[in-house]
Amino acid sequence: MPRTIPHSALRTPRSLVRPLVRSLHAYVPGEQPKIKGLVKLNTNENPYPPSPKVLQAVKAAVDERLRLYPNPTAQPLREKLAKFHGCKPENIIVGNGSDELLALATRAFVEPVAADVRRRTSEATHEPASSRRRRQTVQYFTPSYSLYPVLADIHGALANAVPLESGFCIPAVPELRRSRKWDFAAALTYITTPNAPSGRGYSTAELEALCRVQRGVVILDEAYVDFAKENALKLALKYPHVVVSRTFSKAYSLCFQRVGYFVGHPELISALDKMRDSYNLNGLGQVAALVTLDDLAYYRKNFQRIIATREQVARELTVLGFRVLPSQTNFLFVRREGGRLAQETARGEDSCALVQLS
């Protein structure tokens, strides 16, 4: 007869989970409420639908192809993106939203603290502690995308959060040197540009000044760049350690399909490709993104409509006594004089609006 395991020897389900995971605070996505008449602003989705051509193409793709796996590397989409950005397909990796790629970058370019400890106990090393720490560091400005510290924690890496200056400006390189908080050799640095949650835009010149002196990988997270005055894509094609992150969600109305991509040096892209899931971008998402790139005039018109609405709302809120920061995104950072906004639902007579607060 099989031996009965004493009840005292049984492990609890919680004990089966890694201690690191038990202590994690998960990323909290924006609320997706079901309220009639809601004006939903809290997750910065595009108010306009995808191009009619995109909708038609996605509907047409819902056929017997659903039983087949999609193109494993999204090769046709990478080729079209390469043509769009003036680079080669080897410069591009496509993912299940840019979030997947941000997570891959953390795993590919940052050494987990625990793994480094194991390595040092199994082999002789005279590497200085400061060098080890830099290889283990994920760095970012704060406030910015709240996913960054979660990715660092999941990976078991060190996080170096450095405050932005007043008005959410990026500190100049001399100021970063003086503060001694910024690590110019951090393994991985994320910069949200334009910034979220503030909407503050950054010039390519100031981003390049920082990228030029950074020795680790720098990811310029340009989720909202289509609403900005300029972009920094050329830096990803100029510097081998710089990667630009883009998404089809905000500007191209494809949040539902989850399509994002990185542009960078082929060596970095190849490293990420080794770690991605097989068939990581669904077939309908590939179809939607391909047709989107064939109908850019439709989307560029919407960009201008959103920018015009943004500026109009900013003016009217200012007249009402709100302080509105200049924005180069599809949202506004607004403060009520004498107080601050937090996430709430503001109700009107026949409708309500859900806004995001910081």
N, C-alpha and C positions, 0 to 999 in steps of 0.2 A: 504494500500500500504506500502511496505517496506520503511523504512526511508532512505533517501540518506545521505551518509556520506560526510560531507564537504571536499572539496579537500584539505583544509589546515590541516585536521586531519589525512590524509593518511600518512603513514610512508613510507619512501623510502626503496627500497630493501637493501641498505647498512645499514640502521638503524636497520634492522631486524637481522643483524649478530652481534654476541657477540663482544664487544669492544676488548677483548683479541685476537679473531680470526682476526679482521680487522687489527690489528697491527703486525700480524705474518709475518715473512719472511720464506717462504716455503723452504724445502730442494730441492736443484737443482740436479737431477740425471745427470750422465754423458751423453754427447751428443751421439745420435744414428744416425749418418749421413748416407745418401745414396749416396756414391761417388764411382764410378767405380774404381777398382784397389786399394782401400783403405787398408792400413795396420793399423788396428784399435787397439790402445794400451791404449786409455784414460780411460777405465773402468776395466782394469785388468782381462778381460775374458780369459778363457783357450783357447789356440790356437788349441788344439786337440779336436776332437768330443767325445761324450760319447761312451762308449763301444758298439760294434756292438750288444752285447746281450741286452743292455739297449734299443737301438733303435728298435730292433726286438720286445721286450716285450711291449714297448709303442705302436707300431703299432698294435700289436695283441690285445691290450686292447681297441682299438677304435672299439667297437662293441655295442651291445644292452645295455651294462653296462652304457653307457653315460646318460641314462634316470634315473639312480639310484644315490642316494647320496653315497659318499664314506664312508669308516669306519670313524666314527666321532672323534675318538681319535687317529687314525693312529696306532692302537694297534699292528698289525704285524710288522710295522716299528720300533716302540718303543722297542718291544721285541728283534728284531735283533740288534738294536743299543746298547741295554743293554748288549747283549752277546758280541758284538764287544768291548765295553768299560769295561767289567768286573763289571757291576753294575746291578741294577734291573730296570724294566720298570718304577717303581715309581720315579726313579731319572731323568726321561727324559720327556720333552714336545717338541712336534714338531709343527712348525709354517709355515706360508706362507712367507718363507724366514726368516732369523734371525732378520730382521728389525721389523717384527710383534712382535717378542718376546721381543726385546729391548723396544718397545713402551709399551707392557704389563707390563714389569718390572717397568717402570717409573710410570705407573698408580697404580701398586700393592704395591710398596714399598715407595713411596714419597707422602707426604701430600701437596696438592695444597695450596698456600698461602691464597686464597680467602675462601676455605673450612675451614681452621684453624681459620680465623677471625670470620666466622659465628659460629663455635663451641664455641669460647671463649666468644662471646656475649650472648650465650644461656645458658651457665653454668659457675659456679664459677671455676676458675683455678688459681693456684699459680705457674704454670710452668714457669721457667726462660725463658727470651726471647731467650737466646742462644740455649736452648734445642729445642724450637719451630723452630728456624731457621735451625737447623740440620735436623729435620724431613722433612723439605721442600726443602732440597738441593740435586741437581744432580751434581756430581763432576766428572771431567775428566781432563786428561792432554791435553795440546795443543802444537803443532797441533796434531790432531788425527781425528777420524771419524766425519765429519761435521754434521752428523745426531744428535749427542748427544745434542747440544744446542737447536736444533729445537724441540726435544722431550720434553726438559725441558720447553720451551716456550709454546708449545701446552698444556701442563699439568698445566700451571700456577705455575710452581715451580721456585725455585731459582737455578741459575747455578753458579758453582764455577770452573772456568777454570784456571788451574795452569800450567805455562810453563814448558816444558821439559828442561833439561840441554843442553849445547852445544853438538852437535852430536846426538840430539834427545834421549839422555839417560834419564832414570828415576832417579830422585834424590833419594839418599839414605835416609832412615828414619830419621837419625839425622839431615840431611840437611832440610828435610821437616818440622821437628819440629822447627828448627831455623828460617826458613822463615816465619812461622806462617800464611802462605797462605793456606796450606793444612788442611782440616778438617778431623780428624781421626774418627769423629762420624757422618759424612754425611750419610744421609739415603741411598743413592745409589751412587756408584762409578763405572765408566766405565774405563777400561784399554784396549786399543787396543794392542794386542800382537800376532805376531809382529806388530810394529807400521805402520800405514798408515797416512801420505803419504811418510814417509822416508824409510820404509823397514827395519828399525832397529829391530833386534831381542833382546829379553830379556830372561835371564836365569830363570829357575824355582826357583832357590834359591833367586834371588832378588825379584821376584814376591811374593814368600812366606813370605819374610821378611816384605813386606808391608801388605799383607793380614792378617798376624798374629796380627798386631796392629790395624787394621781397625775394627770398631765396627758396622758399617752399612753393607748393602749388597754390595758385590764386584762382578762385572761381568767382567770376562776376555774374551774379544772379540777376538777369535782365527780364524778369517775368512781366514787367510793365513798360518795357522800353518803347513799345510802339506808340505810346502816348507822350513820349519825352522829346526834347529838342534834339538830342543826339544819342548815339549808341557807341559802345566801345568794342564792337566786334573785331575791328582791325587789330586790337591788342592781342587777341587770341591767335591771330595769324602772324603776328610779329614776334611775340615772346613765347618760347617753348614751354614755359611753366604757367602760362595763363590760359584759362578755359572760360568760355562764355556759355551760360545756361539760358535757354529759351524755352518757351511753352506755347502751345496752340490754345491754351485755356482762356486767358484773359482777353487778348486782342482778337482771337479768331473764333470765339464762341464754341469751343470744343471741350469744355470742362468734362462733359459726360463721357467723352471718349478717352481722356487721359493720354495726351501725346506731348512729349517734351523731347528736347535734344540738347546735346553739348557740341560746341565747336572748339577744337583745340589741336595741339600737335599730335600727329599720328601715333607716337609712342605712348602718350597718355591715353588716347582713345583706345588703342589696342589693349592696354592694361585693363581698362574698364570693361572692354568687350569680353575678356577672359572670365569675368566675374558675373556678368549679367545672366538672368534666367533665359532658358531657351524659349523662343517664340514670345519674347517679353512684350511685344506690342501687338494687340489684337488686330485681326484683319480689317474690321470695319473702321478702326481708328486709322489704319494705313490708307484706306480708301478715302476717308474724309480729309486727311491732311494733304494727300496728293491733289485732290480737286480744289482744295483751298488755295494752294499755290498757283492754280490755273485761273483763279478769279480774284486776284489781289485788288483790282480796282474797286470791287464791292466793299472789301474790308477797309481800304484806305479812306473811302468815303465815310464809313462808320467811325473811323478814328477821329476824323475832323468833327463829326457830329458830337462825339463824346467830349472832345476837348472844348468845343464851344459851350456845351451844357455845363461842363465843369467850371468854366470861367464865369458863366452867368450865375450859377448857384453861389460861387464864391463871392461875387459882388453883392448878391442879395442877402447872404448871410452876414456880410460885413455891415450892411446897412441896418440889419436887425441887432447889431451889437456883438456879434461873434468875432473872435479872432481866428482868421483862416490862414494857414500856412500856404505859401506858394506850392503848387502841386504839378508834377510831371507824370502823374499816373491817371487812373480812371476813378480815383477817389479823392476825398478831401480830409485833411486833419484839422478838426475844428475844436476850439475851446470856447466855452462860455466864460465871459469875464467874471472873475471871482470864484470860479469853480472848474471842474473837469468832468468830461463826459465818461460814462462807463457803459458797458453793453446794456442796452435797454430797448424796449419797444415803445416808440412814440406814437400815440394814437390820435387820429383825427376823427372827423364826424363819420365818414364812411369807409375809411381805410386806415392802415397803420404802416409804419416803416420800422424795419429792424436794422439797426446800425451797429457798427463795430466800434468798441471803445478801447482806448489804451491807457 
